[in-house]
Structures are given as structure tokens and as C-alpha cells.
Amino acid sequence: MGLARPRRTKKFNKAEWKDVLSRLRYECGCSLPVDVVRTKVPSSIYGDCHLVNSKTRPRFQIRISKAVPQDVAYDILIHEWAHCLAWNVGNKNVTDHSPEWGVAFARVYCVVMETT
Ligand SMILES: [Zn+2]
């Protein structure tokens, strides 16, 4: 039996994560503010986004599983941020994978890749 190698637990780089979020807010600003929370989500998903219909502060909320490693969290963030970016007033469905979503995805992807 060999010596057990310590398990590599890659730490979540919070500074980089915050940097990515502020760049997205600056370069891929959406029609409403976007709140991003890393939290516990239902086991069937890694993340999602929805519109918060608040009279005082309408916004998007993106939820990302706290359990996933950072590279996966970025993948989810890109996907969900593209939904917020492609969404327009009058469209009830925030989660359409329309051609507009695809274009938004490419824009968000580039910003995240340049930052990480
Ligand atoms: Zn989607």
C-alpha cells in the first residue's frame, strides 16, 4: 500500500469570482440589475435564473450551486448571465434558448475567459 496522497481541494477563488462579476456588470450590463448567489439548489440542477418582480427593486437573480467547483460555476454563470442579457421587456420567458441567447452567451463567454 502506498502513501495516500492528500486530497486536493481546490479553493474557490472569491477575489477572481468578484472580479468576473464586476466585469460582467460593466461589459455585459443587463436591462435589470443581476444578483448572483452561490447557494444550495435542488439536486436536479446546477443553477438557474429568474426575474424578481419587485416594485421597489426589480432584478434578475441567478442561483448557482455552492457544491460545484469554480470552473463549473463559471459555466453556469455564463449560461445564466446570457439569459439575463438576452431578456427583454415584454418577454415573459427568461429562460429561452433563442438565437439572441446564443449571441449573448458568446459575449459573456469572452468576458469570463479574458478575466480567468
Ligand atoms: Zn438555459
Boltz pocket constraint, residues with backbone or C-beta under 6 A from the ligand:
constraints:
  - pocket:
      binder: B
      contacts: [[A, 79], [A, 83], [A, 95], [A, 96], [A, 97]]
      max_distance: 6.0
